[in-house]
């Protein structure tokens, strides 16, 4: 009993002060590696810079902790929900087009700020009734399905390498224990990558040319670079296409904050408040996007680590953020990531995109959406058909001209807007958001099984 008391803080949980520096450092590294596989996968898929991504994952996490009064033990990593937006604007990761996509994501981050203000003014329940699972669930399902073709195309380059990644992820996710269950992406990537190296299917020439130390921010990849010679049509298209995706990520945010609350035993929806966590997530996303990094989101993998270790001190998460920033200053490390075979990426993304759709289904099921009501069926049906149908149509988008500017709307944008409008105008709303008893909505885009406390 005395030994247990010596390692527990005043709040009844393990904290950094009583654990000591060596243990805290190890725990910080563990949190960094838990988020690592998912966080670097987004730049690999989109063409964004790995070093910039790691830097702003760390900076975004520290900013989030500052704005939430250093109370919430959350880590912010790359969001998978915006992949469809990046692909719509820069289908092949074109260097000149990615900043336009990043501008759209930054504008999506503004929606977090608007929602945070509305929640502060009117309360959580009144605002969240406009974003029920019958709208957000089908949007999330559509995100995964519209990305499926790119995963198959990548796997087709070498199915053996892709299948190894898929099998390793499934094995770790289903039968893994401890950290293996929390970091299946890393295991899948490393195992598949090593096989490709053994089979001599990897070219490491760029690694030898890369420096050991370098700055993680590249000015020509930032949003500010596009204002020298701006394509106004593409800029507006990016904003209108990508901003509605924030509806899915906002729900993901609420689900993750609820999961952290459940794990730690504190209601973070009330204190420091959902408006503060949304503000932190939104500002982190805006900052990251402006400088050429993916959107940030609270990470379920790190919630799993919290449950595994029973160390809930936010200081450990901040230390993990510091390690991420440190890694970002090594271009040689980023070059090793850049040499990864496309089949490895394809195998991982095949599972990931399927999981995105699956958690959308889970969101609808766990929230007990009543599909005996015609209004709910109509809303879900139109979101799915418009999102997927427009994506795979001949044009791939709906275009219209305003003056001299041509704007294109992606299927996801159209589906999301139609779903929100229909939910607002059709009678029979039955969704109530509980601030007193926040529940995990099941919306988590990472490949993992959540460990419950």
Order of alpha helices (4+ residues) and beta strands (2+ residues): alpha-alpha-alpha-alpha-beta-alpha-alpha-alpha-alpha-alpha-alpha-alpha-alpha-alpha-alpha-alpha-beta-alpha-alpha-alpha-alpha-alpha-beta-beta-alpha
